[in-house]
Amino acid sequence: MAIVWSILSQALHIVLIVAAAPVLTGVLRWLKARMMGRRGAHPLQPLRDLLKLLRKTPVLAENASPVSRAAPYLAAGAAVAAAALVPSFARGMAFAPLSDLIVVAGLLALGRVAMALAGMDVGTPFGGLGAAREMSFAALAEPALVVAALSLAILAGTTNLDAIAGAFREGGLGLRVSLGLALVALLAVAIAENARIPVDNPATHLELTMVHEAMILEASGRHLALWDFAAMLRLTLWLALLSAVFLPLGQAPAGAGPHLWILGLVAWVAKMGALALALAAFESAIAKMRVFRVPEFLGAALLLGLLGAVLLFVSTGLT
């Protein structure tokens, strides 16, 4: 019976994460608008935009190669696969043995490479500019993610997200300075991965500063919908990852039935709403930094994550 519950919970998780991605983006935009004194669009507006774009045929440049046609599907597929591995309302789902933090990082990197290739494929100046910036930022963001994962692996004994969430839920890891440093590093990486303020502004099309938008300026119709959906999934994935690792309260244990899934689902929605509110407040209170300061921002995150891993290694090695 446990196998049946794990398969059903995994299917429900995938449906939940796919449906929640555009809604979460809409809620975040609405919260930012309200904090800035504006009315804001309806929280379901991103979903309406996706449905409208999906009905439109994409228009490609004359010199576009098959890369421009395949990249949106690859990026969206990688985002769905990565989101399916991050636990949400329950642990012990069917894909739990595969929910490794390094695997999730690899899938995110695959989507990033697909976007960079699509940006450079047509040969426009803005596409190449955005791709160059994206890969240069990734050269610092990915090591920061790896060293943060190292800190979690030292404590939990594994990089499996399901096992890490279980270890945090049991309270055996306690409060440690190294965990705080790993959290700060992951927050910085999450901001950079999702092109959020202060690294990038997802609401602007200013040519000299944009990173993510520069790579998809040539996209339209169904392809643009896939790019936007992949971005929404990455944001939902990162918030779900942070809540699963550092806020595992309310998750249904492995093998639990649907009666505990409801409590886990309510807790997950509450945690995601709280994180969205915190992100909206943060972006409303801070300005975008200059693009030349982003490597310093990510370099600081890398150093903090490395310091946390070293301190944790030394402390655990001496005890």
Contacts in CASP RR format, 6 or more apart in sequence:
PFRMAT RR
TARGET T0000
AUTHOR 0000-0000-0000
METHOD contacts of the structure
MODEL  1
MAIVWSILSQALHIVLIVAAAPVLTGVLRWLKARMMGRRGAHPLQPLRDL
LKLLRKTPVLAENASPVSRAAPYLAAGAAVAAAALVPSFARGMAFAPLSD
LIVVAGLLALGRVAMALAGMDVGTPFGGLGAAREMSFAALAEPALVVAAL
SLAILAGTTNLDAIAGAFREGGLGLRVSLGLALVALLAVAIAENARIPVD
NPATHLELTMVHEAMILEASGRHLALWDFAAMLRLTLWLALLSAVFLPLG
QAPAGAGPHLWILGLVAWVAKMGALALALAAFESAIAKMRVFRVPEFLGA
ALLLGLLGAVLLFVSTGLT
2 254 0 8 1.000
2 255 0 8 1.000
5 255 0 8 1.000
5 256 0 8 1.000
5 257 0 8 1.000
5 258 0 8 1.000
6 92 0 8 1.000
6 93 0 8 1.000
6 94 0 8 1.000
6 96 0 8 1.000
6 254 0 8 1.000
6 255 0 8 1.000
7 94 0 8 1.000
8 258 0 8 1.000
9 89 0 8 1.000
9 90 0 8 1.000
9 92 0 8 1.000
9 93 0 8 1.000
9 94 0 8 1.000
9 252 0 8 1.000
9 261 0 8 1.000
10 84 0 8 1.000
10 93 0 8 1.000
10 94 0 8 1.000
10 95 0 8 1.000
12 261 0 8 1.000
13 84 0 8 1.000
13 87 0 8 1.000
13 88 0 8 1.000
13 89 0 8 1.000
13 90 0 8 1.000
13 93 0 8 1.000
14 80 0 8 1.000
14 83 0 8 1.000
14 84 0 8 1.000
16 88 0 8 1.000
16 89 0 8 1.000
16 265 0 8 1.000
17 83 0 8 1.000
17 84 0 8 1.000
17 86 0 8 1.000
17 88 0 8 1.000
17 233 0 8 1.000
17 236 0 8 1.000
17 237 0 8 1.000
17 240 0 8 1.000
18 80 0 8 1.000
18 83 0 8 1.000
18 233 0 8 1.000
20 236 0 8 1.000
20 272 0 8 1.000
21 83 0 8 1.000
21 229 0 8 1.000
21 232 0 8 1.000
21 233 0 8 1.000
21 235 0 8 1.000
21 236 0 8 1.000
22 44 0 8 1.000
22 46 0 8 1.000
22 47 0 8 1.000
22 50 0 8 1.000
22 229 0 8 1.000
22 232 0 8 1.000
23 43 0 8 1.000
23 44 0 8 1.000
23 46 0 8 1.000
23 47 0 8 1.000
24 232 0 8 1.000
24 235 0 8 1.000
24 236 0 8 1.000
24 239 0 8 1.000
24 272 0 8 1.000
24 273 0 8 1.000
24 276 0 8 1.000
25 46 0 8 1.000
25 232 0 8 1.000
25 235 0 8 1.000
25 236 0 8 1.000
26 41 0 8 1.000
26 42 0 8 1.000
26 43 0 8 1.000
26 44 0 8 1.000
26 45 0 8 1.000
26 46 0 8 1.000
27 43 0 8 1.000
27 273 0 8 1.000
27 276 0 8 1.000
28 235 0 8 1.000
28 276 0 8 1.000
28 279 0 8 1.000
28 280 0 8 1.000
29 40 0 8 1.000
29 41 0 8 1.000
29 43 0 8 1.000
29 45 0 8 1.000
29 46 0 8 1.000
30 40 0 8 1.000
30 41 0 8 1.000
30 42 0 8 1.000
30 43 0 8 1.000
31 276 0 8 1.000
31 277 0 8 1.000
31 280 0 8 1.000
32 280 0 8 1.000
32 283 0 8 1.000
32 284 0 8 1.000
33 39 0 8 1.000
33 40 0 8 1.000
33 41 0 8 1.000
34 40 0 8 1.000
35 280 0 8 1.000
35 281 0 8 1.000
35 284 0 8 1.000
36 284 0 8 1.000
42 48 0 8 1.000
46 228 0 8 1.000
46 232 0 8 1.000
49 225 0 8 1.000
49 228 0 8 1.000
50 225 0 8 1.000
50 228 0 8 1.000
50 229 0 8 1.000
53 221 0 8 1.000
53 222 0 8 1.000
53 224 0 8 1.000
53 225 0 8 1.000
53 228 0 8 1.000
54 221 0 8 1.000
54 222 0 8 1.000
54 225 0 8 1.000
56 220 0 8 1.000
56 221 0 8 1.000
56 222 0 8 1.000
57 221 0 8 1.000
57 222 0 8 1.000
58 219 0 8 1.000
58 220 0 8 1.000
58 221 0 8 1.000
58 222 0 8 1.000
58 223 0 8 1.000
58 224 0 8 1.000
59 220 0 8 1.000
59 221 0 8 1.000
60 68 0 8 1.000
60 69 0 8 1.000
60 218 0 8 1.000
61 68 0 8 1.000
61 122 0 8 1.000
61 218 0 8 1.000
63 122 0 8 1.000
63 123 0 8 1.000
64 121 0 8 1.000
64 122 0 8 1.000
64 218 0 8 1.000
65 121 0 8 1.000
67 117 0 8 1.000
67 118 0 8 1.000
67 121 0 8 1.000
68 118 0 8 1.000
68 121 0 8 1.000
68 122 0 8 1.000
68 218 0 8 1.000
68 223 0 8 1.000
69 223 0 8 1.000
70 114 0 8 1.000
71 114 0 8 1.000
71 115 0 8 1.000
71 117 0 8 1.000
71 118 0 8 1.000
71 121 0 8 1.000
72 114 0 8 1.000
72 118 0 8 1.000
72 219 0 8 1.000
72 222 0 8 1.000
72 223 0 8 1.000
72 226 0 8 1.000
72 227 0 8 1.000
72 230 0 8 1.000
73 226 0 8 1.000
74 110 0 8 1.000
74 111 0 8 1.000
74 114 0 8 1.000
75 110 0 8 1.000
75 111 0 8 1.000
75 114 0 8 1.000
75 115 0 8 1.000
75 118 0 8 1.000
75 226 0 8 1.000
75 227 0 8 1.000
75 230 0 8 1.000
76 226 0 8 1.000
76 227 0 8 1.000
76 229 0 8 1.000
76 230 0 8 1.000
76 233 0 8 1.000
77 230 0 8 1.000
78 107 0 8 1.000
78 108 0 8 1.000
78 110 0 8 1.000
78 111 0 8 1.000
78 114 0 8 1.000
78 230 0 8 1.000
79 107 0 8 1.000
79 108 0 8 1.000
79 111 0 8 1.000
79 229 0 8 1.000
79 230 0 8 1.000
79 233 0 8 1.000
79 234 0 8 1.000
79 237 0 8 1.000
80 233 0 8 1.000
81 107 0 8 1.000
82 103 0 8 1.000
82 104 0 8 1.000
82 106 0 8 1.000
82 107 0 8 1.000
82 108 0 8 1.000
82 233 0 8 1.000
82 234 0 8 1.000
82 237 0 8 1.000
83 233 0 8 1.000
83 236 0 8 1.000
83 237 0 8 1.000
83 240 0 8 1.000
84 95 0 8 1.000
85 95 0 8 1.000
85 98 0 8 1.000
85 99 0 8 1.000
85 100 0 8 1.000
85 103 0 8 1.000
85 104 0 8 1.000
85 107 0 8 1.000
85 161 0 8 1.000
86 99 0 8 1.000
86 104 0 8 1.000
86 161 0 8 1.000
86 237 0 8 1.000
86 240 0 8 1.000
86 241 0 8 1.000
86 244 0 8 1.000
87 93 0 8 1.000
87 96 0 8 1.000
87 99 0 8 1.000
87 161 0 8 1.000
87 162 0 8 1.000
87 165 0 8 1.000
87 240 0 8 1.000
87 244 0 8 1.000
87 251 0 8 1.000
88 240 0 8 1.000
88 244 0 8 1.000
88 268 0 8 1.000
89 251 0 8 1.000
89 252 0 8 1.000
89 261 0 8 1.000
89 264 0 8 1.000
89 265 0 8 1.000
89 267 0 8 1.000
89 268 0 8 1.000
90 251 0 8 1.000
90 252 0 8 1.000
90 253 0 8 1.000
90 254 0 8 1.000
90 256 0 8 1.000
90 260 0 8 1.000
90 261 0 8 1.000
90 264 0 8 1.000
91 162 0 8 1.000
91 165 0 8 1.000
91 166 0 8 1.000
91 251 0 8 1.000
91 252 0 8 1.000
91 253 0 8 1.000
91 254 0 8 1.000
92 162 0 8 1.000
92 253 0 8 1.000
92 254 0 8 1.000
92 255 0 8 1.000
93 99 0 8 1.000
93 162 0 8 1.000
96 160 0 8 1.000
96 162 0 8 1.000
96 254 0 8 1.000
97 160 0 8 1.000
99 160 0 8 1.000
99 161 0 8 1.000
99 162 0 8 1.000
100 159 0 8 1.000
100 160 0 8 1.000
100 161 0 8 1.000
101 145 0 8 1.000
101 149 0 8 1.000
101 152 0 8 1.000
101 153 0 8 1.000
101 159 0 8 1.000
101 160 0 8 1.000
101 161 0 8 1.000
101 164 0 8 1.000
102 146 0 8 1.000
102 149 0 8 1.000
102 159 0 8 1.000
104 161 0 8 1.000
104 237 0 8 1.000
104 241 0 8 1.000
105 142 0 8 1.000
105 145 0 8 1.000
105 146 0 8 1.000
105 149 0 8 1.000
108 193 0 8 1.000
108 234 0 8 1.000
108 237 0 8 1.000
109 138 0 8 1.000
109 142 0 8 1.000
111 230 0 8 1.000
112 134 0 8 1.000
112 135 0 8 1.000
112 138 0 8 1.000
115 131 0 8 1.000
115 134 0 8 1.000
115 212 0 8 1.000
115 215 0 8 1.000
115 216 0 8 1.000
115 227 0 8 1.000
116 130 0 8 1.000
116 131 0 8 1.000
116 134 0 8 1.000
116 135 0 8 1.000
116 215 0 8 1.000
117 131 0 8 1.000
118 215 0 8 1.000
118 216 0 8 1.000
118 218 0 8 1.000
118 219 0 8 1.000
119 127 0 8 1.000
119 128 0 8 1.000
119 130 0 8 1.000
119 131 0 8 1.000
119 214 0 8 1.000
119 215 0 8 1.000
119 216 0 8 1.000
119 218 0 8 1.000
120 127 0 8 1.000
120 128 0 8 1.000
120 131 0 8 1.000
122 218 0 8 1.000
124 217 0 8 1.000
124 218 0 8 1.000
126 207 0 8 1.000
126 210 0 8 1.000
126 214 0 8 1.000
126 217 0 8 1.000
127 214 0 8 1.000
127 215 0 8 1.000
127 217 0 8 1.000
127 218 0 8 1.000
128 214 0 8 1.000
128 215 0 8 1.000
129 214 0 8 1.000
130 210 0 8 1.000
130 211 0 8 1.000
130 212 0 8 1.000
130 214 0 8 1.000
130 215 0 8 1.000
131 214 0 8 1.000
131 215 0 8 1.000
133 211 0 8 1.000
133 214 0 8 1.000
133 291 0 8 1.000
134 211 0 8 1.000
134 212 0 8 1.000
134 215 0 8 1.000
136 295 0 8 1.000
137 192 0 8 1.000
137 199 0 8 1.000
137 211 0 8 1.000
137 294 0 8 1.000
137 295 0 8 1.000
137 298 0 8 1.000
140 295 0 8 1.000
140 298 0 8 1.000
140 299 0 8 1.000
140 301 0 8 1.000
140 302 0 8 1.000
141 188 0 8 1.000
141 189 0 8 1.000
141 192 0 8 1.000
141 193 0 8 1.000
141 298 0 8 1.000
141 301 0 8 1.000
143 302 0 8 1.000
144 185 0 8 1.000
144 188 0 8 1.000
144 189 0 8 1.000
144 298 0 8 1.000
144 299 0 8 1.000
144 301 0 8 1.000
144 302 0 8 1.000
144 305 0 8 1.000
145 185 0 8 1.000
145 186 0 8 1.000
145 189 0 8 1.000
147 185 0 8 1.000
147 302 0 8 1.000
147 305 0 8 1.000
147 306 0 8 1.000
147 308 0 8 1.000
147 309 0 8 1.000
148 182 0 8 1.000
148 185 0 8 1.000
148 186 0 8 1.000
148 189 0 8 1.000
148 305 0 8 1.000
148 309 0 8 1.000
149 159 0 8 1.000
150 309 0 8 1.000
151 178 0 8 1.000
151 179 0 8 1.000
151 181 0 8 1.000
151 182 0 8 1.000
151 305 0 8 1.000
151 308 0 8 1.000
151 309 0 8 1.000
151 312 0 8 1.000
152 159 0 8 1.000
152 164 0 8 1.000
152 182 0 8 1.000
152 245 0 8 1.000
153 159 0 8 1.000
154 309 0 8 1.000
154 312 0 8 1.000
154 313 0 8 1.000
154 316 0 8 1.000
155 167 0 8 1.000
155 173 0 8 1.000
155 176 0 8 1.000
155 179 0 8 1.000
155 312 0 8 1.000
155 316 0 8 1.000
156 163 0 8 1.000
156 164 0 8 1.000
156 167 0 8 1.000
156 168 0 8 1.000
156 173 0 8 1.000
157 163 0 8 1.000
158 164 0 8 1.000
161 241 0 8 1.000
161 244 0 8 1.000
161 245 0 8 1.000
162 254 0 8 1.000
164 245 0 8 1.000
165 244 0 8 1.000
165 245 0 8 1.000
165 248 0 8 1.000
165 251 0 8 1.000
166 248 0 8 1.000
166 251 0 8 1.000
167 173 0 8 1.000
168 245 0 8 1.000
168 246 0 8 1.000
168 248 0 8 1.000
169 248 0 8 1.000
169 249 0 8 1.000
169 251 0 8 1.000
173 179 0 8 1.000
176 312 0 8 1.000
177 308 0 8 1.000
177 311 0 8 1.000
178 308 0 8 1.000
178 309 0 8 1.000
178 311 0 8 1.000
178 312 0 8 1.000
178 315 0 8 1.000
179 246 0 8 1.000
180 308 0 8 1.000
181 304 0 8 1.000
181 305 0 8 1.000
181 307 0 8 1.000
181 308 0 8 1.000
181 311 0 8 1.000
182 305 0 8 1.000
182 308 0 8 1.000
182 309 0 8 1.000
183 242 0 8 1.000
183 246 0 8 1.000
184 301 0 8 1.000
184 304 0 8 1.000
184 305 0 8 1.000
185 301 0 8 1.000
185 302 0 8 1.000
185 304 0 8 1.000
185 305 0 8 1.000
186 241 0 8 1.000
186 242 0 8 1.000
186 245 0 8 1.000
187 242 0 8 1.000
188 297 0 8 1.000
188 298 0 8 1.000
188 300 0 8 1.000
188 301 0 8 1.000
188 304 0 8 1.000
189 298 0 8 1.000
189 301 0 8 1.000
190 196 0 8 1.000
190 238 0 8 1.000
190 239 0 8 1.000
190 241 0 8 1.000
190 242 0 8 1.000
191 197 0 8 1.000
191 198 0 8 1.000
191 199 0 8 1.000
192 199 0 8 1.000
192 294 0 8 1.000
192 297 0 8 1.000
192 298 0 8 1.000
193 234 0 8 1.000
193 238 0 8 1.000
194 202 0 8 1.000
194 231 0 8 1.000
194 234 0 8 1.000
194 235 0 8 1.000
194 238 0 8 1.000
195 201 0 8 1.000
195 202 0 8 1.000
195 211 0 8 1.000
195 212 0 8 1.000
195 213 0 8 1.000
195 231 0 8 1.000
196 202 0 8 1.000
196 235 0 8 1.000
196 279 0 8 1.000
196 283 0 8 1.000
197 282 0 8 1.000
197 283 0 8 1.000
197 286 0 8 1.000
197 287 0 8 1.000
197 288 0 8 1.000
198 286 0 8 1.000
198 287 0 8 1.000
198 288 0 8 1.000
198 289 0 8 1.000
198 297 0 8 1.000
199 211 0 8 1.000
199 288 0 8 1.000
199 289 0 8 1.000
199 294 0 8 1.000
199 297 0 8 1.000
200 209 0 8 1.000
200 210 0 8 1.000
200 211 0 8 1.000
200 212 0 8 1.000
200 288 0 8 1.000
201 209 0 8 1.000
201 210 0 8 1.000
201 288 0 8 1.000
202 212 0 8 1.000
202 213 0 8 1.000
202 231 0 8 1.000
204 210 0 8 1.000
204 213 0 8 1.000
205 213 0 8 1.000
207 214 0 8 1.000
208 291 0 8 1.000
209 288 0 8 1.000
209 291 0 8 1.000
211 291 0 8 1.000
212 231 0 8 1.000
216 224 0 8 1.000
216 227 0 8 1.000
219 227 0 8 1.000
236 272 0 8 1.000
239 272 0 8 1.000
239 275 0 8 1.000
239 276 0 8 1.000
239 279 0 8 1.000
240 268 0 8 1.000
240 272 0 8 1.000
242 275 0 8 1.000
243 268 0 8 1.000
243 271 0 8 1.000
243 272 0 8 1.000
243 275 0 8 1.000
244 251 0 8 1.000
247 271 0 8 1.000
249 267 0 8 1.000
249 271 0 8 1.000
250 263 0 8 1.000
250 264 0 8 1.000
250 267 0 8 1.000
250 268 0 8 1.000
251 264 0 8 1.000
251 267 0 8 1.000
251 268 0 8 1.000
252 260 0 8 1.000
252 261 0 8 1.000
252 263 0 8 1.000
252 264 0 8 1.000
253 260 0 8 1.000
289 297 0 8 1.000
END
